[in-house]
Amino acid sequence: MAAAAAAAGVSAAETSPALLRVRLTAPDGQPLDLTRRHTLTARDLANDPLPLSVNFVEGGAEVTLGREPIALACRLAVPGFGEVYGYADNDGRGYDAPATIDFVAEAAKTRLRRVREAGAGAESEAGQAATPYESLAQGLHEGEKLVLSAARRRIARLPGPRKDFLFGGLAPGQNRGPKFERRFTAAFNFGAVSWYAWKNEQPESARIDYARMDQSLQWCWKRGITPKGYGYVYLIRGAMPEWLRAWPWEKVLAEYQRVVEQTARRYAGRLPFLEVINEAHDKANLAGYSHEQILELTRAACRAARRGAPEVRRLINHCCLWAEYARRPNLGNARRWSPFRYLSDCVAAGVEFERIGLQLYYPQQDLLEIERMLDRFKKFNRPLHISEMACNSAPGLDAASLRPKELVPGWHGSWSETMQADWVEAIYTLCYSKPEFEGAGWWDLADYGGHFWPHGGLLHQDFTPKESYRRLLSLKNAWGVV
């Protein structure tokens, strides 16, 4: 290649890709371990991943620069704070020229600037430490204190308790007995119900079995729990039957419209919220549909829900808000959607919906970065729901959960019931303080086996409370919403 370039009168340097060389070191000065090193992600300045080439080398990585300035994110074990993503954005300008940078030092500088910006000119003590890791730890703690203090001030200025705020969770109460019912109704006024089941392809009239959804809804209605149901387009195994995946696109589109309209009509007037489509932002796309097809499916499903139930509030739900999966391109090297970019394209394509659902399984993002991410979605001028969230109450694997092989690093050290309770208090405080957020739901209430997140319940398996459950009740009591 160099010989060909020379023959054409072009130097090898001019044909080589522009590289940003990134030093990644641990607190002891040794190269960052491979697991954390491989979390390094190039992002645009709006905080969405870019599918740029990242070559991991001893001591760091080489990032091929693209046509726009980039920021970087990488997960670090920060002494004095915990396991967390750090961000480096070159004073907000991004990196757009070949250079060699020390990621931790750059992340400490970026954090200091973001803390100052969030504090609107308040004095900051961050950045005075001897080492980059110490400076980063100070900035992380200061940023979290800042956003929590601001949230508590907003709550103190509310004209009255937010009695209509939706404290929610998964509501399989018909199968759990009276002890579960007492715990659920004491904590929650909102329930995500069990959704229907797909059956055999024929006959058409019996493809959907509503028994489970009917039972869950009846349980909510009888106990004064506001329910959220499902439409439901979810393109993963277990939610999209194999026979449907084999159909041509046009037939699949028509079938989802039929089922969503049928479901909305079945519960019209009794189901205030309907989740119409879930994780369609290049995360749940088992059939490999194009962006244009996903947008058409989203638009058609939302219209079908409206035909079935004129008053229902239609919700589009999203996972993986930081979209780490999108650092790799789709087929054909096309850029993947983040949830934010998918929603932006939905609005541009004329998709009609009333609510936005955001999952928040992210204890490796600190509270300042969580607030920054949540606040991005205010742009869409629709009420926001935290549709699902959880964090651990104990370290180690949880064989009874749906993620039995996943070790979740601790937020501020090793997971414990107290640390889970601290996270619960912080997240509910942030969400309750923001008028744009209509509700926040925990997934699942108890570690009853088959629960989603490892050690993630607010109750133990026998439905006795963890510290996090008691903390949530205390919060609600302090806010006057019990």
C-alpha positions, -999 to 999 in steps of 0.1 A, spaced: 0 0 0 29 24 9 45 16 -25 14 24 -44 9 56 -25 45 66 -33 40 59 -70 10 82 -69 30 109 -52 12 105 -18 32 99 14 24 68 36 15 92 64 -12 108 43 -29 74 36 -26 60 71 -57 64 93 -56 92 119 -52 76 153 -60 87 188 -37 67 211 -52 62 246 -32 52 276 -54 31 300 -38 25 334 -50 10 367 -45 29 400 -12 12 405 1 25 372 0 -9 355 -20 -14 323 -57 -16 328 -70 -52 329 -84 -65 297 -120 -67 308 -122 -30 316 -100 -20 287 -125 -36 263 -152 -13 276 -135 16 259 -161 32 236 -159 61 211 -189 84 214 -201 115 196 -204 147 216 -241 140 222 -230 108 241 -241 82 215 -216 55 205 -197 56 172 -187 25 153 -151 35 150 -123 10 149 -106 4 183 -74 -16 183 -65 -28 218 -28 -28 224 -6 -33 255 -12 -4 279 -42 10 260 -59 14 227 -57 30 193 -89 46 181 -93 54 144 -107 90 142 -137 96 120 -153 127 104 -164 143 137 -149 150 171 -152 121 195 -154 116 232 -144 84 251 -159 63 278 -143 34 298 -153 15 329 -128 19 358 -124 7 393 -119 40 411 -104 38 446 -125 56 471 -156 55 448 -162 22 431 -168 7 397 -179 34 373 -177 47 337 -154 76 332 -158 101 303 -132 122 285 -143 149 260 -114 173 257 -131 202 274 -163 196 255 -146 200 221 -139 163 215 -108 147 200 -104 151 162 -67 150 156 -39 124 161 -26 126 197 -17 105 227 -38 110 258 -39 95 293 -76 85 297 -78 87 335 -63 122 336 -86 134 308 -116 118 325 -107 137 358 -106 170 339 -139 163 321 -156 154 354 -144 186 370 -158 206 342 -191 188 343 -194 192 380 -188 230 377 -214 232 349 -239 213 369 -232 235 399 -238 266 379 -208 284 392 -207 269 427 -173 264 443 -157 230 436 -131 212 456 -126 185 429 -94 183 409 -70 193 438 -58 157 444 -23 144 438 -32 117 412 -57 115 383 -76 86 400 -78 107 433 -90 137 413 -116 116 395 -129 101 427 -133 135 442 -152 147 411 -174 116 411 -184 121 447 -189 158 444 -211 153 413 -233 128 430 -238 151 461 -246 180 438 -274 163 419 -289 148 450 -289 181 468 -305 198 438 -332 171 436 -340 175 473 -343 213 469 -367 207 440 -388 184 461 -388 209 490 -402 236 466 -431 214 453 -465 230 460 -476 197 475 -470 159 474 -471 144 439 -500 121 447 -502 110 411 -466 98 408 -465 62 397 -445 40 420 -445 7 401 -433 -28 396 -440 -61 379 -474 -72 391 -477 -110 390 -497 -109 423 -522 -135 414 -495 -161 418 -478 -148 450 -503 -149 479 -514 -124 505 -480 -116 520 -467 -105 486 -499 -85 481 -494 -66 513 -459 -57 504 -468 -47 469 -497 -25 477 -478 -8 505 -450 3 482 -466 6 447 -497 22 431 -487 11 395 -483 -23 381 -468 -37 348 -490 -67 342 -481 -101 327 -485 -100 290 -503 -125 268 -488 -156 252 -485 -164 215 -498 -198 206 -499 -218 173 -501 -202 139 -536 -216 132 -564 -209 138 -560 -171 137 -587 -166 163 -567 -186 189 -532 -173 182 -532 -151 213 -539 -165 248 -550 -137 271 -555 -158 303 -523 -146 320 -528 -110 311 -564 -111 322 -555 -125 356 -528 -100 362 -551 -71 352 -579 -84 374 -555 -85 404 -545 -49 398 -580 -36 393 -593 -52 424 -566 -36 445 -567 -1 431 -534 -6 413 -531 14 380 -520 -11 354 -498 -9 323 -504 -35 297 -486 -47 266 -496 -43 229 -471 -58 219 -442 -57 195 -411 -73 209 -388 -89 184 -369 -115 205 -371 -152 212 -399 -159 236 -419 -129 225 -419 -134 187 -429 -170 178 -408 -190 154 -436 -193 129 -441 -156 128 -403 -150 122 -406 -172 91 -433 -149 75 -425 -123 49 -422 -87 61 -456 -75 48 -474 -103 65 -456 -97 98 -465 -60 96 -502 -68 91 -502 -94 119 -487 -70 145 -513 -44 136 -540 -69 140 -528 -82 174 -521 -47 188 -555 -34 178 -572 -65 191 -554 -62 224 -561 -25 228 -598 -30 220 -601 -59 245 -591 -36 274 -603 -2 260 -614 21 288 -599 0 315 -562 1 307 -547 36 308 -512 27 296 -502 4 268 -466 -4 260 -467 -8 222 -431 -17 213 -401 -26 232 -363 -23 226 -366 -18 189 -335 5 187 -312 -22 172 -314 -42 204 -345 -64 199 -346 -72 161 -345 -109 158 -358 -108 122 -331 -84 111 -354 -57 98 -340 -24 84 -344 9 101 -371 19 76 -390 -13 84 -387 -8 122 -400 28 118 -429 16 98 -437 -12 123 -435 13 152 -458 38 134 -483 11 123 -484 -5 158 -490 28 175 -518 36 151 -533 2 156 -533 8 194 -552 41 189 -578 24 167 -584 -2 194 -585 22 223 -590 59 216 -580 71 251 -550 48 258 -516 64 264 -492 46 241 -457 40 254 -425 32 235 -400 14 257 -361 13 256 -333 -5 273 -295 2 273 -297 40 274 -259 44 269 -261 20 240 -227 3 243 -239 -23 218 -239 4 191 -201 7 191 -203 -21 165 -221 -13 133 -250 -31 117 -246 -51 85 -233 -30 57 -213 -9 83 -245 12 90 -245 30 124 -268 15 149 -295 34 168 -292 44 204 -325 48 222 -323 86 218 -315 84 180 -343 59 175 -368 81 192 -356 111 172 -362 92 140 -396 80 152 -407 117 158 -393 126 124 -412 97 108 -445 108 123 -449 81 149 -477 90 173 -472 81 210 -477 97 244 -452 82 268 -415 72 268 -403 43 288 -366 41 299 -350 11 316 -323 19 341 -302 -11 350 -271 11 353 -254 12 387 -221 15 369 -231 50 358 -228 75 386 -257 98 396 -244 128 377 -241 109 344 -275 92 351 -291 126 354 -274 139 323 -287 109 303 -323 111 317 -324 148 310 -316 142 273 -351 127 269 -369 158 280 -364 171 245 -393 149 233 -418 168 255 -436 137 266 -440 123 301 -412 99 310 -414 66 328 -385 46 344 -402 14 332 -377 -10 348 -347 -7 371 -328 -27 397 -295 -31 414 -280 -58 437 -284 -62 474 -255 -87 477 -223 -95 458 -217 -126 438 -238 -147 414 -275 -154 418 -284 -187 403 -321 -182 408 -322 -150 387 -326 -147 350 -290 -136 348 -274 -165 367 -239 -160 352 -236 -122 355 -214 -107 381 -224 -70 386 -196 -48 399 -205 -27 430 -215 9 428 -196 22 458 -178 -10 467 -192 -45 473 -230 -48 470 -249 -49 503 -285 -43 514 -274 -8 526 -258 0 492 -289 -11 474 -310 11 497 -287 40 490 -292 36 453 -329 32 456 -332 64 476 -310 83 451 -328 72 420 -363 77 433 -353 111 446 -340 121 412 -371 109 394 -396 122 419 -380 156 418 -384 160 380 -419 169 368 -411 154 334 -411 119 351 -445 105 356 -433 73 374 -406 49 382 -409 11 385 -387 -16 402 -382 -49 385 -388 -73 404 -402 -66 439 -388 -99 454 -361 -125 448 -387 -152 444 -369 -172 417 -371 -163 381 -366 -126 391 -347 -106 365 -317 -89 382 -292 -108 404 -302 -102 441 -323 -73 427 -355 -76 447 -366 -52 474 -378 -82 493 -361 -115 501 -374 -148 486 -398 -152 515 -411 -116 510 -395 -102 541 -382 -67 535 -347 -57 526 -334 -23 538 -342 -9 504 -379 -17 507 -380 1 541 -361 30 527 -386 34 499 -415 35 523 -397 61 544 -392 82 513 -428 81 504 -438 89 539 -415 119 540 -429 131 507 -465 127 518 -475 102 491 -483 71 513 
